[in-house]
């Protein structure tokens, strides 16, 4: 399994090259994006983050003290903005109580303990928690999404009923615990799913994984 997963990674990397994920200038911005991207596309998230940046609100203290209705209005383009404002405040307040900055929150702390903390925050599920850990905290945890399941399932590596934990374990049990590798691999999976392994009308004949 290890060799097959690495072969798939190498085939995708050779075809697409580095993806430079996750879009964001600071760990705080990446963290905000991880919450806002729930149930929407990145173009909508980008508009919401631009609103925060324009008003000089991409600061932990500023966001924590911004009233929740005002935050909701700033992130309106991301959809479900009232719910996401509550979730984002839950997360940011937790971090502000635990550390002086987003960066220091991750420093010197184990991935498992951090993940347990994040999952205990209302509105933060496994995919969001792992995205925060990997992309904002540079922690070696693999992010799983619908694209991951689709590609693994279509290539005989995962069953229809495989859950998040099973899919994540497939990568983490057979690959080196390397944040840079996990980052690049997930980004390549997303791009492959969007361009070739589409939900309907997949482009199998042209896919870089057709040999698998």
C-alpha positions as CSV (number, residue, x, y, z in Angstrom):
1,X,0.0,0.0,0.0
2,X,2.8,2.4,0.9
3,X,4.4,2.0,-2.6
4,X,1.0,2.5,-4.4
5,X,0.2,5.6,-2.4
6,X,3.6,7.1,-3.1
7,X,3.4,6.1,-6.8
8,X,0.0,7.9,-7.0
9,X,1.5,11.0,-5.4
10,X,4.5,11.0,-7.7
11,X,2.3,10.6,-10.8
12,X,0.2,13.6,-9.7
13,X,3.1,15.7,-8.8
14,X,4.9,15.0,-12.1
15,X,1.7,16.0,-14.0
16,X,0.6,19.1,-12.0
17,X,3.7,20.3,-10.2
18,X,3.6,22.0,-6.8
19,X,0.2,23.5,-5.8
20,X,1.3,26.0,-3.1
21,X,-1.6,25.4,-0.7
22,X,-3.2,26.7,1.4
23,X,-4.1,30.2,0.1
24,X,-3.4,32.7,3.0
25,X,-0.7,35.1,4.1
26,X,-0.7,34.2,7.8
27,X,-1.7,31.3,10.0
28,X,-4.7,33.4,11.2
29,X,-5.9,34.0,7.7
30,X,-5.6,30.3,6.9
31,X,-7.5,29.4,10.1
32,X,-10.3,31.8,9.2
33,X,-10.4,30.3,5.7
34,X,-10.7,26.8,7.0
35,X,-13.9,27.7,8.9
36,X,-15.4,29.8,6.1
37,X,-14.8,27.2,3.4
38,X,-17.4,24.9,4.9
39,X,-20.2,24.3,2.4
40,X,-19.0,26.9,-0.1
41,X,-16.3,27.5,-2.8
42,X,-13.1,29.3,-2.3
43,X,-14.1,32.4,-4.4
44,X,-16.8,33.2,-1.9
45,X,-14.3,32.7,1.0
46,X,-11.8,35.0,-0.7
47,X,-14.4,37.7,-0.8
48,X,-15.2,37.4,2.9
49,X,-11.5,37.4,3.8
50,X,-11.0,40.5,1.6
51,X,-13.7,42.2,3.6
52,X,-11.8,41.5,6.8
53,X,-8.5,42.6,5.4
54,X,-9.9,45.8,4.0
55,X,-11.2,46.7,7.5
56,X,-8.0,45.7,9.1
57,X,-9.7,42.9,11.1
58,X,-7.3,40.0,10.3
59,X,-5.9,40.2,13.8
60,X,-6.7,37.7,16.6
61,X,-7.6,40.4,19.2
62,X,-9.6,42.4,16.7
63,X,-11.7,39.4,15.6
64,X,-12.2,38.1,19.1
65,X,-13.7,41.5,20.2
66,X,-15.7,42.1,17.1
67,X,-19.4,41.6,17.9
68,X,-20.7,38.4,16.4
69,X,-23.4,40.1,14.3
70,X,-20.7,42.5,12.9
71,X,-18.4,39.5,12.1
72,X,-21.3,37.8,10.4
73,X,-21.9,40.8,8.1
74,X,-18.2,40.9,7.2
75,X,-18.2,37.2,6.1
76,X,-21.6,37.3,4.4
77,X,-20.1,36.3,1.0
78,X,-19.1,32.9,2.5
79,X,-22.7,31.8,3.0
80,X,-24.3,30.5,6.2
81,X,-22.6,33.6,7.6
82,X,-24.5,33.8,10.9
83,X,-23.6,30.2,11.8
84,X,-20.0,30.6,10.6
85,X,-19.6,33.7,12.6
86,X,-20.5,31.8,15.8
87,X,-18.2,28.9,14.9
88,X,-15.3,31.2,14.1
89,X,-15.8,33.1,17.3
90,X,-15.8,29.8,19.3
91,X,-12.5,28.9,17.7
92,X,-10.8,32.2,18.0
93,X,-11.8,32.7,21.6
94,X,-10.5,29.3,22.4
95,X,-7.1,30.1,20.9
96,X,-7.0,33.6,22.5
97,X,-7.6,32.0,25.9
98,X,-4.8,29.4,25.3
99,X,-2.1,31.5,23.7
100,X,-1.0,35.0,22.7
101,X,-1.2,34.3,19.0
102,X,-2.2,31.7,16.5
103,X,1.4,30.9,15.9
104,X,2.2,30.3,19.6
105,X,-0.9,28.2,20.0
106,X,0.7,25.6,17.8
107,X,4.2,25.9,19.1
108,X,5.6,23.0,21.2
109,X,2.3,21.1,21.3
110,X,1.6,17.7,20.0
111,X,-0.8,17.1,17.1
112,X,-3.0,14.7,18.9
113,X,-3.6,17.0,21.9
114,X,-4.3,20.0,19.6
115,X,-6.7,17.9,17.4
116,X,-8.6,16.8,20.5
117,X,-9.0,20.4,21.6
118,X,-10.1,21.6,18.2
119,X,-12.7,18.9,17.9
120,X,-14.1,19.8,21.3
121,X,-15.0,23.3,19.9
122,X,-18.6,23.5,18.7
123,X,-18.8,23.6,14.9
124,X,-15.3,22.3,14.3
125,X,-15.4,18.8,12.6
126,X,-12.5,16.5,11.6
127,X,-11.9,18.1,8.1
128,X,-11.8,21.6,9.5
129,X,-9.7,20.6,12.5
130,X,-7.2,18.8,10.3
131,X,-7.1,21.7,7.8
132,X,-6.2,24.0,10.6
133,X,-3.6,21.7,12.0
134,X,-1.9,21.0,8.6
135,X,-2.1,24.4,6.9
136,X,-2.1,26.9,9.8
137,X,-0.1,24.8,12.3
138,X,2.2,22.8,9.9
139,X,1.3,19.7,11.8
140,X,1.5,16.3,10.1
141,X,-2.1,15.2,9.8
142,X,-3.8,14.2,6.6
143,X,-6.9,16.2,5.5
144,X,-9.7,14.0,4.0
145,X,-12.6,15.3,2.0
146,X,-15.2,14.1,-0.6
147,X,-12.5,14.3,-3.3
148,X,-10.3,12.0,-1.4
149,X,-13.0,9.4,-1.0
150,X,-14.0,9.6,-4.6
151,X,-10.5,9.0,-6.0
152,X,-9.6,6.3,-3.5
153,X,-12.9,4.5,-4.1
154,X,-12.6,4.7,-7.9
155,X,-9.1,3.2,-7.8
156,X,-10.0,0.3,-5.5
157,X,-8.4,1.7,-2.4
158,X,-11.5,2.5,-0.3
159,X,-14.9,1.1,0.1
160,X,-18.1,3.1,-0.5
161,X,-18.8,3.1,3.3
162,X,-15.3,4.1,4.4
163,X,-15.5,6.9,7.0
164,X,-13.2,9.8,7.6
165,X,-11.0,8.0,10.1
166,X,-10.5,5.0,7.9
167,X,-9.5,7.2,4.9
168,X,-7.2,9.3,7.0
169,X,-5.5,6.2,8.5
170,X,-4.9,4.8,5.0
171,X,-2.5,7.7,4.4
172,X,-1.1,8.2,7.9
173,X,-0.4,4.5,8.5
174,X,1.5,4.1,5.2
175,X,3.3,7.4,4.6
176,X,5.9,9.3,6.5
177,X,4.5,11.8,9.0
178,X,5.6,14.8,6.9
179,X,3.4,17.9,6.9
180,X,4.8,19.1,3.5
181,X,4.0,15.7,1.9
182,X,0.5,15.7,3.3
183,X,-0.1,19.3,2.3
184,X,1.0,18.7,-1.3
185,X,-0.8,15.3,-1.6
186,X,-4.1,16.7,-0.5
187,X,-3.8,19.7,-2.8
188,X,-3.0,17.3,-5.7
189,X,-6.0,15.1,-4.9
190,X,-8.4,18.1,-5.0
191,X,-7.0,19.3,-8.3
192,X,-7.3,15.9,-9.8
193,X,-10.8,15.5,-8.7
194,X,-11.9,18.8,-10.0
195,X,-10.2,18.4,-13.4
196,X,-10.4,14.7,-14.1
197,X,-12.1,12.5,-11.4
198,X,-15.3,14.6,-11.5
199,X,-18.4,13.4,-9.7
200,X,-20.2,13.2,-13.1
201,X,-18.6,12.9,-16.5
202,X,-15.1,11.9,-15.3
203,X,-12.3,12.3,-17.8
204,X,-10.7,8.9,-17.1
205,X,-8.9,8.6,-20.5
206,X,-6.9,11.7,-20.0
207,X,-6.4,11.4,-16.2
208,X,-2.9,11.2,-14.9
209,X,-4.0,8.2,-12.8
210,X,-5.4,6.2,-15.6
211,X,-2.5,3.7,-15.2
212,X,-3.7,2.9,-11.7
